[in-house]
């Protein structure tokens, strides 16, 4: 966020003269002094932020955070289910119907996965290059559209700046004349007040002398 002490309000950048470094430094010092004084003498200072609430996690999330902290690999999916199963052993225990059923179920799962993967690889080999080229072409079209929008926005900004400068140049003389008139008016008011005070002092002195 930009500090208010370094922000310049450019309402009339082509009419108002740029402040000198000394003027800018003096203004910033005055603003800093005023800000420090107002913050120290404020009857209602801004309250401090409340302390952060201690987070609470579920046991599953706590276990996952512990796994990440210990840098252990994630083992959420058993990848061996999707690998080609080895040939069944020839031991007598392998003829158990339950063992054969489990092995057959794993073999079906692995066969389905491998057939799908083979089909995907064939499709990728046949159409992957074209799909990649079409994707790049679509991305290039989007980039070109964004570049055109950016160029149009820059042109609009330039036109606005040109119009603003033209308007300020047209009324710059009048604004400077009004500024000079205002300064002369303020000067005359001050001169009038000084003359009035001097006259009042003279009247008081004469009243004291006459008394």
C-alpha positions in Angstrom: 0.0 0.0 0.0 1.4 3.4 -0.9 2.1 5.7 2.0 0.0 9.0 2.1 3.3 10.9 2.7 4.7 9.8 -0.7 1.5 10.0 -2.7 1.1 13.0 -5.1 -2.4 14.1 -6.0 -2.0 14.9 -9.7 -5.3 16.7 -10.3 -3.5 19.5 -12.3 -0.1 18.0 -13.3 0.2 20.2 -16.3 -0.7 23.5 -14.5 0.8 23.2 -11.0 4.6 23.4 -10.8 6.4 20.3 -9.5 7.5 20.8 -5.8 11.2 21.1 -5.2 12.9 18.5 -3.1 13.2 21.0 -0.2 9.5 21.7 -0.4 8.6 18.1 -0.5 10.9 17.2 2.4 9.4 20.1 4.5 5.8 19.0 3.7 6.6 15.4 4.6 8.3 16.4 7.9 5.2 18.4 8.8 2.9 15.5 8.0 5.0 13.1 10.0 5.1 15.5 13.0 1.3 15.9 12.8 0.7 12.2 12.5 2.9 11.4 15.5 1.3 14.1 17.6 -2.3 13.0 16.7 -1.5 9.3 17.4 0.1 10.0 20.8 -2.6 12.4 22.0 -5.6 10.6 20.5 -8.2 9.9 23.3 -9.4 6.7 21.5 -6.3 5.0 20.2 -6.9 2.1 17.8 -7.1 -1.2 19.8 -4.5 -3.8 19.1 -5.5 -6.9 17.2 -6.9 -9.8 19.2 -4.6 -12.8 19.6 -4.7 -15.5 17.0 -7.1 -18.4 17.8 -5.4 -21.7 18.3 -6.3 -23.9 15.4 -7.9 -27.2 15.9 -7.8 -30.1 13.4 -9.5 -33.4 13.1 -7.5 -36.5 13.8 -7.2 -37.3 10.1 -5.9 -33.8 9.4 -3.5 -34.0 12.3 -2.1 -37.3 11.0 -1.7 -35.8 7.6 0.2 -32.8 9.0 2.4 -35.1 10.9 3.2 -37.1 7.8 4.1 -33.9 5.9 6.2 -32.7 8.8 8.1 -36.0 8.8 8.4 -35.9 5.0 6.9 -39.3 4.6 5.6 -40.2 1.1 1.8 -40.3 0.6 0.5 -43.9 0.3 -3.2 -43.2 -0.3 -3.6 -45.6 -3.3 -2.2 -49.1 -3.6 -0.6 -49.0 -7.0 0.2 -52.7 -7.0 -3.5 -53.2 -7.7 -3.0 -51.8 -11.2 0.1 -53.8 -12.0 0.2 -57.1 -13.9 -0.1 -59.8 -11.2 2.6 -62.5 -11.1 1.9 -66.0 -12.0 0.2 -68.0 -9.2 2.4 -70.2 -7.2 2.3 -73.9 -7.6 2.1 -74.7 -3.9 -0.8 -76.8 -2.6 -2.1 -73.8 -0.6 -2.7 -71.9 -3.9 -5.5 -74.3 -4.8 -7.6 -72.8 -2.0 -10.8 -71.4 -3.6 -10.6 -68.2 -1.5 -7.0 -67.6 -2.6 -7.9 -68.3 -6.2 -10.9 -65.9 -6.0 -8.7 -63.1 -4.5 -6.1 -63.7 -7.2 -8.7 -63.7 -9.9 -10.2 -60.5 -8.7 -6.8 -58.7 -8.7 -6.1 -60.1 -12.1 -9.4 -58.7 -13.5 -8.7 -55.3 -11.9 -5.2 -55.2 -13.4 -6.3 -56.4 -16.8 -9.0 -53.7 -17.0 -6.6 -51.0 -16.0 -3.9 -52.2 -18.4 -6.4 -52.4 -21.3 -7.5 -48.9 -20.6 -4.0 -47.6 -20.3 -3.0 -49.3 -23.6 -6.0 -47.7 -25.3 -5.1 -44.3 -24.0 -1.5 -44.7 -25.1 -2.7 -45.6 -28.6 -4.9 -42.6 -28.8 -2.2 -40.4 -27.5 0.2 -41.8 -30.1 -2.3 -41.3 -32.9 -3.9 -37.9 -31.9 -1.7 -36.5 -29.2 0.5 -34.4 -31.5 -2.5 -32.8 -33.2 -4.2 -32.2 -29.9 -1.1 -30.5 -28.6 -0.8 -28.3 -31.7 -4.5 -27.4 -31.6 -4.1 -26.5 -27.9 -1.1 -24.3 -28.7 -3.0 -22.6 -31.5 -5.9 -21.8 -29.1 -3.5 -20.5 -26.5 -1.8 -18.3 -29.1 -5.2 -16.9 -30.2 -6.0 -16.1 -26.6 -2.7 -14.4 -26.1 -3.2 -12.3 -29.3 -6.7 -11.3 -28.1 -5.3 -10.2 -24.8 -2.5 -8.3 -26.5 -5.0 -6.5 -28.6 -7.1 -5.6 -25.6 -4.0 -4.3 -23.8 -3.0 -2.2 -26.8 -6.5 -0.8 -27.0 -6.5 0.1 -23.3 -3.1 1.8 -23.7 -4.4 3.8 -26.6 -7.4 4.9 -24.5 -5.2 5.9 -21.7 -3.0 7.9 -24.1 -6.1 9.6 -25.5 -7.3 10.5 -22.0 -3.9 11.9 -21.0 -3.8 13.9 -24.2 -7.3 15.3 -23.7 -6.5 16.1 -20.0 -3.3 17.9 -21.0 -5.1 19.8 -23.7 -7.9 20.9 -21.4 -5.4 22.0 -18.7 -3.3 23.9 -21.2 -6.5 25.7 -22.4 -7.4 26.8 -18.9 -3.9 27.0 -17.5 -3.7 30.8 -18.0 -7.0 31.4 -16.4 -6.1 29.2 -13.4 -2.8 31.0 -12.9 -4.6 34.4 -13.2 -7.2 33.3 -10.6 -4.4 32.0 -8.4 -2.6 35.4 -8.6 -5.8 37.2 -7.9 -6.5 35.1 -4.9 -2.9 35.7 -3.6 -3.3 39.4 -4.1 -6.7 39.3 -2.3 -5.2 37.5 0.7 -2.3 40.0 0.7 -4.7 42.9 0.7 -6.8 41.3 3.5 -3.6 40.9 5.6 -2.6 44.5 4.8 -6.0 45.7 5.8 -5.9 43.8 9.1 -2.4 45.2 9.9 -3.5 48.7 9.1 -6.7 48.3 11.2 -4.6 47.0 14.1 -2.2 49.9 13.8 -5.1 52.4 13.7 -6.6 50.7 16.8 -3.3 51.0 18.6 -3.1 54.7 17.7 -6.7 55.3 18.9 -5.9 53.6 22.2 -2.8 55.6 22.7 -4.6 58.9 22.1 -7.4 57.8 24.5 -4.8 57.1 27.1 -3.0 60.4 26.4 -6.3 62.3 26.6 -7.3 60.5 29.7 
